[in-house]
Amino acid sequence: MEGLKEAVVSKIHSLGEYGKDPGGGITRLLYSKSWLQAQTAVKDWLEKEGLEARFDEAGNLFGTLAGMKPDETILTGSHIDTVKNGGLYDGQYGIVAGIVAIKYLKEKYGQPLRNLEVVSIAEEEGSRFPYTFWGSKNILGMASQKDVEGIIDFDGVPFLEAMKESGFSFRNKSKGIRTDIKAFVEIHVEQGIVLEKEKKSVGVVQSIVGQRRFTVSLKGESNHAGTTPMALRRDTVHAASRMICEIMTMAKQIGDPLVATVGHIVAEPNIVNVVPGKTSFTIDVRHINKNELLHFTNQMKDAISTLAREHDVEAEIEMWMDVDPVPMDPNIVKVIEQVCRENDLNYKTMHSGAGHDAQIFAPVVPTAMLFVPSHKGISHNPAEYTEPDDLAEGVKALISTLYELAYKE
């Protein structure tokens, strides 16, 4: 497998020119000019490698190496869009790795038994419009026109207008849903620090965490900071601080794989000499086990209610995300572990703490994920980096996995 490292690094940097920010990083948002340029460049690359390249109605791009069984497809790939001022590897590594892997298999083994297909998924991040997984949901027939008809981006551009200007439209429902996809394998940078800390080059993902997100809104009473005695205050910042500390303490007591994060806090009136009468904060809770996730969030809500009464404030808890954990297909996971052992790859089994397109595919088709390390765990950041040797090790694992799935009975 000579030359894999150079091919992957070269293509990642080449693709990273589309949407490159002057100050570093990449901004490539759904249906933007840079997004369309990147998809067009990938299409040209696919055709150069002798793959059949085509867009679907929504802008997902596919490159196919036809197999002897035209009604069976092994799919790999990831998303082409980025967050604002994102990194070089998130999403596009999976596309590059998929094309390099299929090229290698084609040159070494010729025509596969099943179609080998790479997909450059239109959107996953939700960075331009308040909607995520538009690409994969369209592939699987889950996306609804009604979901996006009224949404706009940060500049007030309607979703429908941006889509039409890029030359794309809504899925033609009369065509039905694809039934040929027999497996989906996504390779991605970890976006965490586990693999690097444990000095592993490949992660074999067994599950993707479930997530619950909340906004807690507290209402007390704004009052004079000098004349309101401590015992008579209805101070929402004090109440919020107690709640946050209690949530973090509970989460630390339970430990891995549970994580809880308070990421956004707003206090009103936010003035130095006024007791804050309103405070809101968000909570993000994740776990690989649904029952454990539910148990913790119920305990958390009870703790918030108890502390609200103690501080004489009103507490409203709104849950605005409820996503179940998603297990990967155990049979494909076994295949990946087997090829890692056979190729003497330094790997570990693990879960994903971030969401990925694989979680959309998994309930519908057999799905698995591979990770490669992220330096210092940094992602969604221009400083995002993965060692070239690790990029190549991930591609080796992908090549062997796709061979097992596409070339063998």
C-alpha positions as a printed Julia matrix, in Angstrom:
409×3 Matrix{Float64}:
   0.0     0.0     0.0
   2.77    2.36   -0.97
   1.95    5.98   -1.65
  -1.28    6.1     0.39
   0.01    8.71    2.82
   1.19   11.07    0.08
  -2.04   10.68   -1.91
  -4.28   11.38    1.09
  -2.3    14.38    2.35
  -2.07   15.9    -1.13
  -5.8    15.6    -1.82
  -6.83   16.87    1.61
  -4.78   20.03    1.11
  -6.0    20.42   -2.46
  -9.65   20.14   -1.43
  -8.96   22.48    1.5
  -8.33   25.34   -0.95
 -12.08   25.61   -1.53
 -13.47   27.85    1.19
 -10.05   28.63    2.62
 -10.24   31.58    5.02
  -7.61   34.37    4.7
  -6.74   33.98    8.38
  -6.55   30.19    8.25
  -9.18   27.49    8.43
 -12.0    26.63    6.04
 -15.55   27.96    5.75
 -17.57   25.89    3.29
 -21.26   26.15    4.0
 -24.12   24.33    2.3
 -24.98   25.71   -1.16
 -22.35   28.45   -0.94
 -19.98   29.25   -3.81
 -17.05   27.49   -2.13
 -19.23   24.45   -1.37
 -20.23   24.16   -5.04
 -16.63   24.6    -6.16
 -15.52   21.82   -3.81
 -18.25   19.43   -4.97
 -17.37   20.18   -8.6
 -13.69   19.51   -7.91
 -14.55   16.18   -6.28
 -16.73   15.27   -9.26
 -13.83   15.97  -11.61
 -11.56   13.81   -9.45
 -14.06   10.94   -9.43
 -14.33   11.01  -13.21
 -10.55   11.14  -13.56
 -10.33    7.95  -11.51
 -12.78    6.24  -13.84
 -15.75    6.25  -11.48
 -19.29    7.07  -12.56
 -19.98   10.46  -10.94
 -23.44   11.88  -10.37
 -25.3    14.33   -8.13
 -28.66   13.58   -6.59
 -31.34   16.27   -6.45
 -30.17   17.7    -3.12
 -26.47   17.95   -4.01
 -25.03   14.73   -2.6
 -22.27   13.56   -4.95
 -21.65    9.87   -5.67
 -18.8     8.09   -7.43
 -19.41    4.45   -8.32
 -17.19    1.54   -9.29
 -19.72   -0.88  -10.78
 -19.82   -4.4    -9.39
 -21.07   -7.69  -10.79
 -24.19   -7.38   -8.63
 -25.66   -4.02   -9.7
 -28.39   -4.1    -7.05
 -25.93   -4.3    -4.12
 -23.79   -1.33   -3.05
 -21.15   -0.82   -0.37
 -21.07    2.9     0.43
 -18.36    4.97    2.09
 -17.72    8.69    2.46
 -18.5    11.68    4.66
 -19.64   15.31    4.47
 -18.18   18.13    2.36
 -19.5    21.08    4.41
 -17.64   22.67    7.32
 -18.37   24.8    10.34
 -17.41   28.47   10.12
 -13.62   28.75   10.21
 -13.3    24.99   10.61
 -10.41   22.61   10.12
  -8.86   20.73    7.23
  -9.88   17.2     8.18
 -13.42   17.14    9.57
 -15.64   15.55    6.94
 -13.39   15.83    3.91
 -10.9    13.23    5.18
 -13.64   10.62    4.87
 -14.29   11.61    1.26
 -10.61   11.62    0.32
  -9.99    8.33    2.12
 -12.94    6.72    0.34
 -11.75    7.75   -3.13
  -8.15    6.7    -2.44
  -9.36    3.35   -1.06
 -11.6     2.59   -4.05
  -8.83    3.57   -6.48
  -6.46    1.15   -4.74
  -9.0    -1.68   -4.78
  -9.83   -1.1    -8.43
  -6.18   -1.18   -9.48
  -5.32   -4.24   -7.38
  -8.44   -6.4    -7.62
 -10.44   -5.04  -10.55
 -14.22   -5.18  -10.63
 -15.85   -5.87   -7.24
 -18.68   -8.28   -6.6
 -20.85   -5.44   -5.27
 -20.81   -1.8    -6.34
 -18.24    0.27   -4.47
 -19.47    3.81   -4.02
 -18.08    6.91   -2.35
 -20.33    9.79   -1.36
 -19.49   13.44   -0.75
 -22.45   14.25    1.49
 -23.94   17.69    0.92
 -24.39   18.75    4.54
 -23.99   17.51    8.09
 -22.92   20.41   10.3
 -25.96   22.72   10.32
 -23.58   25.68   10.1
 -25.51   27.78    7.6
 -29.13   26.84    8.23
 -30.81   25.56   11.43
 -31.05   22.02   10.09
 -28.55   19.16   10.33
 -27.91   16.0     8.29
 -29.69   17.4     5.21
 -27.48   15.29    2.96
 -27.79   11.87    4.58
 -31.48   12.38    5.34
 -32.09   12.99    1.64
 -30.2     9.86    0.66
 -32.42    7.83    2.97
 -35.67    9.65    2.17
 -36.0    11.14    5.66
 -35.75   14.83    4.74
 -38.97   16.78    4.36
 -39.52   19.84    2.22
 -41.65   21.29    5.01
 -38.67   21.18    7.39
 -36.7    23.75    5.39
 -39.29   25.84    3.55
 -39.3    28.64    6.12
 -35.7    28.68    7.31
 -33.07   31.3     6.48
 -29.33   31.66    7.02
 -27.53   34.3     9.12
 -27.73   36.77    6.21
 -31.46   36.24    5.72
 -31.08   34.06    2.6
 -33.87   31.48    2.41
 -32.87   27.81    2.2
 -34.92   27.34   -0.97
 -33.23   30.27   -2.7
 -29.72   29.07   -1.87
 -30.53   25.55   -3.01
 -32.01   26.73   -6.31
 -29.08   29.09   -7.04
 -26.69   26.15   -6.63
 -28.67   24.15   -9.16
 -30.34   21.69   -6.79
 -33.87   20.91   -5.67
 -35.96   18.64   -3.48
 -35.84   14.88   -3.83
 -38.17   13.39   -6.41
 -40.38   11.21   -4.21
 -41.68    9.27   -7.22
 -38.28    7.6    -7.55
 -38.63    5.86   -4.2
 -35.89    5.1    -1.67
 -32.64    3.37   -2.51
 -32.66   -0.31   -1.55
 -29.25   -1.23   -2.97
 -27.12    0.08   -0.08
 -26.05   -3.01    1.87
 -23.51   -1.27    4.13
 -22.19    2.19    4.94
 -18.7     2.71    6.39
 -17.68    6.21    7.43
 -14.12    7.11    8.32
 -13.59   10.35   10.26
 -11.16   12.16   12.49
 -11.96   11.44   16.13
 -12.51   15.06   17.21
 -11.42   13.95   20.66
  -8.21   13.1    22.49
  -8.69    9.41   23.36
  -6.74    7.84   20.48
  -3.82   10.23   20.81
  -3.63    9.78   24.59
  -3.64    6.0    24.22
  -1.25    6.13   21.24
  -3.66    4.32   18.93
  -3.82    4.97   15.19
  -7.3     3.6    14.49
 -10.56    3.66   16.44
 -13.27    1.1    15.72
 -16.52    2.78   16.73
 -19.08    0.56   18.44
 -21.72    3.22   19.12
 -22.55    6.91   18.78
 -23.75    8.66   21.91
 -27.29    9.8    22.53
 -27.8    13.46   23.33
 -30.28   15.48   25.34
 -30.1    19.26   25.33
 -31.94   21.63   27.62
 -32.4    25.32   28.3
 -33.04   26.18   31.93
 -34.73   29.55   32.45
 -34.78   30.98   35.97
 -36.99   33.84   37.11
 -36.39   35.6    40.4
 -36.42   39.32   41.2
 -34.09   42.11   40.09
 -33.28   44.45   42.95
 -30.77   46.92   44.34
 -27.38   45.3    45.07
 -26.75   47.51   48.1
 -30.11   47.61   49.84
 -31.37   44.02   49.37
 -30.23   41.76   52.24
 -28.7    38.44   51.21
 -31.39   36.43   52.98
 -34.16   38.25   51.09
 -32.75   37.98   47.59
 -34.23   35.96   44.72
 -30.89   35.87   42.95
 -31.0    33.75   39.78
 -27.24   33.77   39.18
 -26.65   32.35   42.65
 -29.3    29.72   42.0
 -27.85   28.92   38.57
 -24.34   28.58   39.96
 -25.55   26.08   42.56
 -27.42   24.13   39.9
 -24.46   24.03   37.54
 -22.11   22.88   40.29
 -24.56   20.14   41.29
 -24.95   18.94   37.69
 -21.18   18.79   37.21
 -20.7    16.98   40.53
 -23.33   14.39   39.62
 -21.77   13.87   36.19
 -18.27   13.43   37.6
 -19.52   10.91   40.15
 -20.99    8.78   37.35
 -18.0     9.3    35.06
 -17.21    8.03   31.58
 -18.97    7.61   29.19
 -21.45   10.19   30.59
 -20.6    13.81   29.84
 -22.51   16.96   30.78
 -21.75   20.47   29.57
 -23.16   23.9    30.41
 -22.16   25.94   27.39
 -24.25   29.12   27.23
 -25.23   31.38   30.14
 -27.19   34.63   30.02
 -27.9    36.8    33.06
 -30.31   39.76   33.15
 -30.08   42.66   33.55
 -26.33   41.89   33.58
 -25.45   45.05   35.53
 -22.84   45.24   38.26
 -25.09   46.76   40.93
 -28.36   44.88   40.3
 -29.33   41.49   41.67
 -30.0    39.42   38.53
 -33.69   38.57   38.25
 -33.41   36.33   35.17
 -30.79   33.78   34.17
 -30.78   31.07   31.54
 -28.26   28.36   30.76
 -27.99   25.39   28.43
 -27.13   21.8    29.29
 -25.81   19.17   26.89
 -25.83   15.59   28.22
 -24.49   12.56   26.34
 -24.25    8.83   27.01
 -24.0     5.64   24.95
 -26.81    3.97   26.94
 -30.33    5.34   26.58
 -31.54    4.26   30.03
 -28.5     5.8    31.72
 -29.05    9.0    29.75
 -32.69    9.18   30.82
 -31.85    8.35   34.43
 -29.23   11.07   34.7
 -31.34   13.78   33.05
 -34.29   12.96   35.32
 -32.04   13.22   38.37
 -30.65   16.46   37.01
 -34.12   17.97   36.58
 -35.05   16.95   40.13
 -31.91   18.65   41.46
 -32.69   21.84   39.53
 -36.24   21.92   40.9
 -35.04   21.36   44.47
 -32.48   24.16   44.27
 -35.01   26.49   42.62
 -37.31   26.09   45.63
 -34.41   26.64   48.0
 -33.54   29.93   46.29
 -37.16   31.02   45.84
 -36.9    31.25   42.05
 -39.04   29.79   39.29
 -37.37   27.25   37.01
 -38.53   26.29   33.53
 -36.68   23.36   31.94
 -37.09   22.99   28.18
 -35.68   19.94   26.41
 -35.04   20.81   22.75
 -32.95   17.84   21.64
 -33.59   14.19   22.38
 -31.48   11.83   20.26
 -31.09    8.17   21.21
 -27.7     6.44   21.19
 -27.0     4.59   17.96
 -25.12    1.27   17.94
 -22.99    0.33   14.96
 -23.61   -2.94   13.15
 -21.87   -5.67   15.18
 -21.07   -7.78   12.12
 -19.25   -4.96   10.33
 -17.51   -4.01   13.58
 -16.2    -7.6    13.76
 -14.98   -7.33   10.17
 -13.12   -4.11   10.94
 -11.54   -5.56   14.08
 -10.48   -8.62   12.13
  -8.81   -6.63    9.35
  -7.08   -4.41   11.91
  -5.61   -7.5    13.57
  -4.64   -9.09   10.26
  -2.9    -5.91    9.11
  -1.24   -5.38   12.49
  -2.91   -2.0    12.91
  -2.71   -0.32   16.3
  -6.42    0.04   17.13
  -8.98    0.17   19.91
 -12.75   -0.16   20.1
 -14.5     2.96   21.37
 -17.63    5.09   21.16
 -18.15    8.4    19.42
 -18.99   11.38   21.6
 -19.92   13.47   18.56
 -22.73   13.06   16.05
 -22.02   11.84   12.51
 -23.83   10.91    9.32
 -23.35    7.29   10.37
 -26.0     7.74   13.06
 -28.56    8.62   10.36
 -27.64    5.62    8.22
 -27.39    3.08   11.07
 -31.12    2.56   11.75
 -31.7     1.91    8.04
 -28.63    0.06    6.7
 -25.76   -1.84    8.39
 -23.3     0.89    9.36
 -19.89    1.23   10.98
 -17.32    3.94   11.68
 -13.56    4.24   11.81
 -11.65    7.0    13.6
  -8.12    8.33   13.29
  -6.56   10.54   16.0
  -7.03   14.29   16.34
  -3.99   16.13   17.69
  -4.81   17.41   21.19
  -8.43   16.52   20.46
  -8.87   19.8    18.58
 -11.65   20.02   15.99
 -13.95   22.63   14.41
 -10.86   24.82   14.54
  -8.11   25.85   12.08
  -5.64   24.08   14.39
  -7.27   20.72   13.62
  -4.53   18.23   12.68
  -3.95   14.52   12.19
  -0.52   13.0    11.59
  -0.05   11.77    7.99
   0.95    8.32    9.24
  -2.35    8.05   11.11
  -4.3     9.22    8.05
  -2.65    6.42    6.07
  -3.35    3.81    8.76
  -7.02    4.74    8.65
  -7.1     4.32    4.87
  -5.46    0.9     5.19
  -8.21   -0.18    7.58
 -10.84    1.2     5.21
  -9.34   -0.56    2.17
  -9.36   -3.94    3.9
 -12.88   -3.41    5.24
 -14.26   -2.45    1.83
 -12.51   -5.45    0.28
 -14.21   -7.8     2.72
 -17.61   -6.21    2.14
 -17.49   -5.62   -1.62
 -15.3    -8.38   -3.05
 -16.25  -11.42   -0.98
 -19.47  -13.43   -0.94
